[in-house]
Amino acid sequence: MYLTLLGLTEEVAEYKEGLDFVPQPNSLIIFDEADTFMLKDTERFAALINGCFCICFTATPDNGDAKGVQRRVLTTLHFSMHNYVLDSQANQSRMEADTIDAPSVDDKAAHIMQQLTTGPVLSYCDELLAEKLCSLMIAREEDGVAAGGETSLIQMTPDIDFKLLRCLDRHPFKLIVATGEFAMRGIDYRCPQAVMTLFIGKSFSCKVEALQGMARVGRYKD
């Protein structure tokens, strides 16, 4: 989003996706998930904000390496960094996780289905495991859904109805299947009345995305 500080009698706010726009001079540009712009297309990002004011929001301004390239990028941009959390109850990103002995797709799917008996599950996985999970859920639910029950399978796509994510702690518990990294940052999988499990079934593209992904579940002690 960017706000122009001039011409307040006209439209003062515009919402944009990506970097394909030309702001007016002296505009205030506000970026959410700002690291996706700063770190992946730094030259273009720097050119866009030149002559403008800029505020960036992100939980991962870099990968945490004080001597790394990403930290040097932020230094080059001459940004002042302020570390605060809007919700004091939110847990910080963590990289620790339990591992399971499930070498095959069938083993992984069986483990996830077992976890689903006690609470909702967010499964970040490859296409093969996603297909297996979807087939198991559809087969299990055919009778129940036909009788008027709710589906408990949510496949994360960019056009998902986010209202579905507001009832994760209700029965029947939901299985959320995500194959893209877009589903593992900036989305709040809140589950206040049940214990939710995050299953990581494939690698992240980098440490920043891993930090984002590992924080999707349990951020509010749920």
Kinemage of the C-alpha trace (Angstrom):
@kinemage 1
@onewidth
@group {chain A} dominant
@subgroup {mainchain}
@vectorlist {calphas} color= white
{ca met a 1} P 0.000 0.000 0.000
{ca tyr a 2} L 1.192 3.550 -0.516
{ca leu a 3} L -0.108 6.877 0.720
{ca thr a 4} L 0.639 10.184 -0.942
{ca leu a 5} L 1.447 13.050 1.413
{ca leu a 6} L 0.380 15.631 -1.170
{ca gly a 7} L -2.968 16.412 -2.785
{ca leu a 8} L -5.117 15.308 0.155
{ca thr a 9} L -8.261 16.481 -1.625
{ca glu a 10} L -7.817 13.521 -3.984
{ca glu a 11} L -7.633 9.818 -3.231
{ca val a 12} L -4.957 9.461 -0.569
{ca ala a 13} L -4.468 5.691 -0.425
{ca glu a 14} L -3.944 3.034 -3.054
{ca tyr a 15} L -3.419 -0.700 -2.556
{ca lys a 16} L -0.876 -2.417 -4.756
{ca glu a 17} L 0.485 -5.937 -5.140
{ca gly a 18} L 4.145 -6.301 -5.985
{ca leu a 19} L 6.428 -3.543 -7.245
{ca asp a 20} L 4.698 -2.773 -10.543
{ca phe a 21} L 3.698 0.809 -9.838
{ca val a 22} L 5.197 4.294 -9.862
{ca pro a 23} L 4.559 6.282 -6.670
{ca gln a 24} L 4.287 10.034 -6.618
{ca pro a 25} L 7.292 11.885 -5.137
{ca asn a 26} L 7.151 12.206 -1.351
{ca ser a 27} L 4.642 9.378 -1.056
{ca leu a 28} L 4.566 7.212 2.044
{ca ile a 29} L 4.890 3.570 0.975
{ca ile a 30} L 3.926 0.889 3.518
{ca phe a 31} L 5.063 -2.671 2.804
{ca asp a 32} L 3.765 -5.767 4.552
{ca glu a 33} L 5.938 -8.909 4.462
{ca ala a 34} L 8.574 -6.436 3.356
{ca asp a 35} L 11.464 -8.902 3.228
{ca thr a 36} L 9.923 -10.510 0.137
{ca phe a 37} L 10.615 -7.246 -1.691
{ca met a 38} L 13.799 -6.058 0.010
{ca leu a 39} L 15.716 -9.313 -0.211
{ca lys a 40} L 14.467 -10.865 -3.438
{ca asp a 41} L 14.607 -7.804 -5.708
{ca thr a 42} L 16.740 -5.310 -3.802
{ca glu a 43} L 17.771 -3.123 -6.747
{ca arg a 44} L 14.209 -2.683 -7.959
{ca phe a 45} L 12.955 -2.097 -4.412
{ca ala a 46} L 15.571 0.603 -3.788
{ca ala a 47} L 14.676 2.350 -7.055
{ca leu a 48} L 10.967 2.309 -6.179
{ca ile a 49} L 11.336 3.919 -2.755
{ca asn a 50} L 13.831 6.537 -3.955
{ca gly a 51} L 12.356 9.961 -3.210
{ca cys a 52} L 9.642 8.503 -0.985
{ca phe a 53} L 9.068 7.757 2.665
{ca cys a 54} L 8.915 4.063 3.527
{ca ile a 55} L 7.680 1.878 6.412
{ca cys a 56} L 8.258 -1.880 6.236
{ca phe a 57} L 6.604 -4.577 8.341
{ca thr a 58} L 7.998 -8.097 8.626
{ca ala a 59} L 8.773 -10.682 11.285
{ca thr a 60} L 11.899 -11.682 9.370
{ca pro a 61} L 13.878 -8.668 8.129
{ca asp a 62} L 16.761 -11.096 7.572
{ca asn a 63} L 17.792 -14.655 8.402
{ca gly a 64} L 19.299 -13.731 11.764
{ca asp a 65} L 22.924 -13.922 10.607
{ca ala a 66} L 24.526 -10.701 11.897
{ca lys a 67} L 27.401 -11.053 9.392
{ca gly a 68} L 25.314 -12.350 6.496
{ca val a 69} L 24.461 -10.863 3.123
{ca gln a 70} L 20.869 -10.093 4.106
{ca arg a 71} L 21.951 -7.982 7.074
{ca arg a 72} L 24.303 -6.058 4.789
{ca val a 73} L 21.410 -5.418 2.384
{ca leu a 74} L 19.428 -3.766 5.176
{ca thr a 75} L 22.459 -1.675 6.132
{ca thr a 76} L 22.850 -0.533 2.524
{ca leu a 77} L 19.198 0.566 2.418
{ca his a 78} L 19.873 2.773 5.483
{ca phe a 79} L 16.751 1.627 7.286
{ca ser a 80} L 16.231 2.167 10.995
{ca met a 81} L 15.073 -1.102 12.579
{ca his a 82} L 12.566 -1.294 15.436
{ca asn a 83} L 11.701 -4.618 17.053
{ca tyr a 84} L 8.279 -4.907 18.658
{ca val a 85} L 5.280 -7.250 18.698
{ca leu a 86} L 1.715 -5.976 18.417
{ca asp a 87} L 0.360 -8.909 20.433
{ca ser a 88} L 2.433 -9.564 23.562
{ca gln a 89} L 0.959 -13.083 23.775
{ca ala a 90} L 2.467 -14.130 20.460
{ca asn a 91} L 5.375 -16.554 20.569
{ca gln a 92} L 8.513 -15.824 18.589
{ca ser a 93} L 9.556 -17.934 15.595
{ca arg a 94} L 11.390 -21.098 16.563
{ca met a 95} L 13.300 -23.679 14.587
{ca glu a 96} L 12.977 -26.643 16.981
{ca ala a 97} L 10.672 -29.498 15.995
{ca asp a 98} L 10.091 -33.169 16.743
{ca thr a 99} L 10.984 -35.682 14.047
{ca ile a 100} L 9.081 -38.849 13.199
{ca asp a 101} L 10.134 -42.114 11.596
{ca ala a 102} L 7.925 -42.068 8.497
{ca pro a 103} L 10.012 -42.786 5.390
{ca ser a 104} L 7.189 -43.460 2.937
{ca val a 105} L 4.265 -41.362 1.771
{ca asp a 106} L 1.869 -43.870 3.320
{ca asp a 107} L 3.696 -43.648 6.662
{ca lys a 108} L 3.556 -39.857 6.664
{ca ala a 109} L -0.124 -39.821 5.705
{ca ala a 110} L -0.976 -42.346 8.438
{ca his a 111} L 0.793 -40.223 11.052
{ca ile a 112} L -1.049 -37.079 9.970
{ca met a 113} L -4.416 -38.828 9.983
{ca gln a 114} L -3.714 -40.071 13.520
{ca gln a 115} L -2.883 -36.535 14.681
{ca leu a 116} L -6.159 -35.355 13.206
{ca thr a 117} L -8.094 -37.368 15.800
{ca thr a 118} L -6.965 -35.018 18.591
{ca gly a 119} L -6.800 -31.640 16.831
{ca pro a 120} L -6.461 -29.818 13.520
{ca val a 121} L -3.327 -30.308 11.401
{ca leu a 122} L -1.521 -27.976 9.016
{ca ser a 123} L 0.489 -30.102 6.582
{ca tyr a 124} L 3.131 -28.354 4.470
{ca cys a 125} L 4.092 -31.021 1.982
{ca asp a 126} L 4.929 -31.923 -1.602
{ca glu a 127} L 2.366 -32.749 -4.263
{ca leu a 128} L 2.664 -36.504 -3.779
{ca leu a 129} L 1.820 -36.419 -0.080
{ca ala a 130} L -0.858 -33.784 -0.678
{ca glu a 131} L -2.564 -36.039 -3.219
{ca lys a 132} L -2.452 -38.961 -0.794
{ca leu a 133} L -3.910 -36.912 2.065
{ca cys a 134} L -6.683 -35.517 -0.100
{ca ser a 135} L -7.671 -38.955 -1.338
{ca leu a 136} L -7.785 -40.313 2.224
{ca met a 137} L -9.878 -37.407 3.464
{ca ile a 138} L -12.304 -37.547 0.555
{ca ala a 139} L -12.801 -41.294 0.999
{ca arg a 140} L -13.330 -40.868 4.737
{ca glu a 141} L -15.819 -38.044 4.358
{ca glu a 142} L -17.977 -39.224 1.474
{ca asp a 143} L -20.697 -40.648 3.708
{ca gly a 144} L -20.590 -37.857 6.284
{ca val a 145} L -20.672 -34.977 3.817
{ca ala a 146} L -23.431 -36.682 1.812
{ca ala a 147} L -25.462 -36.788 5.031
{ca gly a 148} L -25.125 -33.042 5.490
{ca gly a 149} L -21.923 -32.876 7.548
{ca glu a 150} L -19.071 -30.409 7.090
{ca thr a 151} L -15.957 -31.185 5.110
{ca ser a 152} L -12.794 -31.176 7.192
{ca leu a 153} L -10.347 -30.837 4.286
{ca ile a 154} L -8.984 -27.393 3.418
{ca gln a 155} L -6.663 -27.124 0.429
{ca met a 156} L -4.705 -23.880 0.593
{ca thr a 157} L -4.805 -21.933 -2.657
{ca pro a 158} L -4.211 -18.194 -3.259
{ca asp a 159} L -7.970 -17.638 -3.606
{ca ile a 160} L -8.923 -19.510 -0.402
{ca asp a 161} L -11.918 -18.224 1.569
{ca phe a 162} L -10.142 -17.221 4.767
{ca lys a 163} L -13.361 -17.536 6.742
{ca leu a 164} L -12.642 -21.275 6.698
{ca leu a 165} L -9.608 -20.630 8.911
{ca arg a 166} L -11.704 -19.087 11.683
{ca cys a 167} L -13.216 -22.402 12.749
{ca leu a 168} L -10.188 -24.689 12.983
{ca asp a 169} L -10.892 -25.656 16.586
{ca arg a 170} L -14.393 -26.944 15.865
{ca his a 171} L -15.365 -30.538 15.188
{ca pro a 172} L -14.734 -32.111 12.801
{ca phe a 173} L -11.092 -31.031 13.090
{ca lys a 174} L -9.662 -29.635 9.868
{ca leu a 175} L -6.761 -30.916 7.816
{ca ile a 176} L -5.124 -28.013 5.985
{ca val a 177} L -2.986 -29.129 3.054
{ca ala a 178} L -0.466 -26.577 1.801
{ca thr a 179} L 2.063 -27.145 -0.966
{ca gly a 180} L 3.124 -23.533 -1.627
{ca glu a 181} L 5.217 -21.232 0.546
{ca phe a 182} L 2.567 -18.508 0.241
{ca ala a 183} L 0.521 -20.520 2.755
{ca met a 184} L 3.377 -20.482 5.276
{ca arg a 185} L 3.781 -16.753 5.842
{ca gly a 186} L 1.423 -13.976 6.865
{ca ile a 187} L -1.551 -16.312 7.448
{ca asp a 188} L -2.955 -16.694 10.941
{ca tyr a 189} L -3.982 -20.280 11.636
{ca arg a 190} L -5.577 -19.436 14.984
{ca cys a 191} L -6.879 -22.348 17.049
{ca pro a 192} L -7.738 -21.146 20.603
{ca gln a 193} L -9.788 -24.140 21.752
{ca ala a 194} L -7.656 -27.050 20.512
{ca val a 195} L -4.038 -28.126 20.093
{ca met a 196} L -2.997 -27.734 16.467
{ca thr a 197} L -0.153 -29.695 14.853
{ca leu a 198} L 2.190 -28.427 12.140
{ca phe a 199} L 3.623 -31.152 9.900
{ca ile a 200} L 6.601 -30.159 7.739
{ca gly a 201} L 6.849 -32.637 4.877
{ca lys a 202} L 9.236 -30.787 2.561
{ca ser a 203} L 12.062 -28.280 2.685
{ca phe a 204} L 11.711 -24.507 2.683
{ca ser a 205} L 13.543 -22.484 0.059
{ca cys a 206} L 15.605 -20.576 2.655
{ca lys a 207} L 15.958 -19.927 6.382
{ca val a 208} L 13.725 -16.839 6.273
{ca glu a 209} L 10.854 -18.874 4.817
{ca ala a 210} L 11.508 -21.603 7.402
{ca leu a 211} L 11.287 -19.054 10.236
{ca gln a 212} L 8.020 -17.789 8.801
{ca gly a 213} L 6.624 -21.285 8.323
{ca met a 214} L 7.543 -22.609 11.752
{ca ala a 215} L 5.631 -19.730 13.341
{ca arg a 216} L 2.305 -20.527 11.659
{ca val a 217} L 1.125 -22.782 14.497
{ca gly a 218} L 1.273 -22.233 18.245
{ca arg a 219} L 1.899 -18.510 18.076
{ca tyr a 220} L -0.692 -17.856 20.755
{ca lys a 221} L -0.032 -20.963 22.875
{ca asp a 222} L -2.730 -22.829 20.961
